[in-house]
Amino acid sequence: MTAPDSSHRPHSYVAGFLSYVVPGLGQIVLGAFEKNGNRIAKGVMFMVILLGMFHLGEAMGSWKNVYLPNLAKDGNNVPPWDNNPWHLPKPFLPIANVYHRWHFAGQFWVGAAAWPALWQYYGKPMPSKDDYPFWHNYQKEPSEWEINAYLTNQDKTPDLAWVYTVIAGILNILVIYDAFAGPAYGSGRPASKVSEAREPAATEPKPTEIILK
């Protein structure tokens, strides 16, 4: 039995970034260039499973569980350093706000599917509330009243919902690495050298021949 070829292809930063933007996209692009149908199929599988899990979690949470809160203030506000335990300056306030909702640290890694939360966080233009109420509020930080009203008569579904979104993001880190570095076979020697090391050379005498001599 021959061992898998452990020789690594060159690392692809572009493929890793593409799989961050959309899970599996890096594998699909690499497979297209290499004419490798297995790699394309793997990328499609990653895309369907992770994005499906992420959006299912959003739907189970009534589309209110993916957002970045805007709670931390810098030292120029009153009271100073309000909700900013690390005393980070204004450019780094998003990091301080992750402290108040660490879920987003996992959700972020699912890529573009979580970018609307950052768009909402920075107050960028969104579709009209009257014409497109869903998209207007998509991944927007809900008010405390909305959260309380949503959780009052719920079971464990909201907790399970955000777990789905976080797991999808964390799993995509593995997908990003797979696109960046390729499958990991360990640090062994190439298959040809491994087989040569395990099988004695044809010219070497066998132990039984030595005894008979």
N, C-alpha and C positions, 0 to 999 in steps of 0.2 A: 504494500500500500504506500503510495507516494504522498508526502506532505504537501499542503497547499503552498503555492509560490508566495513567499513572504517579501519579495522585492516590492518596495513601495513605489508608486507613481509619484511624480512631483506634487507637492502640496498646491492646492488651488484655492487661493483666497477669494477669487471671483465666485467659484462654486459654493464656497462656504457662505459668502454674503447672500447669494441668491437663495440658498436654503433657509437663511434667516428671514429674508423678506417674505418668501412663500415656502412653507415646509415642502421639501422634496424637489423644489425647482432646480437646485444645483445638480441633483442626480439626473434629472431629466435632460438638462442641457449637456452634461458630460456624456450621457448615453447617446444623445443625438450626434455629437461630434465623433464618438468612438464607435458608432453603429452597434451599440450594445443594448439589445432589447431588454435584457434582465435589469440593467441599471435604470432604464426608463420605467419599467414596471414597478421597480422598488420606489422610485420617486413618486409615481402616481399613488402608490399605496400609502406612503407617508403623508402626502397632501390630503387625501380623502380622509384618512383616520384622524390626523391631528386637527385639521380645520373642522371636521365634523364634530369631534369631541369639544373643541373650543366653542363653536356656535351652539351646540346642544346645551353646554353649560350656561351660555348666555340666555338661551330661551327658557331653560328651567328656572333661571333667576330673574325672569321677567325683564331681561335686558337692563338690569340695574346693578350688576356685580363686576363690571369691568370699567374702572375709572381711576383717575389719580386725583386725590383730594387736594384742595388748595387751602391748607390750614397754617402752614409754617410762615412766619414773618421774620424779617431781618431786624438788625438792631436799630433801624431808623423808625420802626413802628412803636406804637404805645399799646400795651406794655412791651418793652424790648424783648427780643428773642422769644416771642410768643409761639409756643408749639414747635420750637426749633432747638432741640436739646444739644445739638452739636455746634450751635452758633455759626452756621454756614452763611456766607454772604448771598445776596440776591441771585446771582447766576447759578448757584448750586441748590436753590430752594427745592427743586423737584426731588433731589436726593433726600432732603429732610422730610418731604411729604410722603415719600415711600415708607418712612418710619411709621407713619400713621396708617398706612394701608400696605403692608408688606406683600399682600396678594399680588399687587401689580408688578413686583419684582420678578415673579414667576410668569405672569401673563405677558409681560413685555417680550419674552423670548419667542413667542409665537409669530412675531414679525408684524407685517403690515396690518394684519387683522386687529392688532391692538393699538395701531397708530391714531385712530380717531380719538382715543382717550387723551393723547398728548395734544392733539389739535384743539380739543375742548378745553384742556387745561390752560392753554395759552390764549384762549378766547378768540380763536380765529373764526371767520365767517362760516356759518352753517346755513342749510336750507331754511326757508321760512317756517316758523312754527305753525302758522295757519294752514299752509299748503302741504307741508311734509312734517307732521309732528313727530313721527318715529325717527327720521334722520336728524331732525333738529336736536333731539335729546339723546341720540345714539352715543353711548359711552360717556355721557356727561355726568358729572358728580350729582347724584340726587340730593335733594334737601333732606334734612333730618326728619322732617314730617313725612316725606315719602317713604323713607326707610322704615320708620316706625309703623306706618300704616301697612306696609308690605309684610313686615315680620309678625304683626300682631296675631294673625290667625293662620300662620303657616306651620308646617311640620318641619322635618329635617331637610326638605328639598332645597332651600336656599343654601344650606351648608354644603350639600352634595354638589350643587350647581357650581359654586366658585372653586371647589376642589377640581372639578373637570377642567375648568379653564386654566388653572395653575398647572395641573399635570400635563396638559397639552403643551404649554410653554416649556416646561422642564424637559419633556421628552424631545422637543425640537432642538435642544442643545446637543443631544446625541446625533440627531440628523445633520446638524450643521457640521459636527466633527466628521461624520462619515463622508459628507460632500467635500470637506476640506482635505482630509488625509486619506480617505479610502478605507476599506475594511481593515481591521486590525488583526494580524495573525500572530502577534507576539514578536519577540526579538530574536527568533531563531535564525539559522542560516537558510539560504535558498534550498528549495526542495532537492535539486540535483546533488548538492554537497551533503545534505542530510542522508540521502540514500547511499552515497558513496561511503559515508562514515559508518553506516549500519551494516552494509554488506561487504564481506571480505573480498579482496581482489582475487581474480581467477587464478593468478600465478602463485598465490600463497598456499602452502600445503595445509590440508585439513588436519585436525588433531588425530584422527584415526590413522592417517598415513604416517604421521610422525611415530606413533606407537609401533606400527608394523615394521618400520625401518629400524 
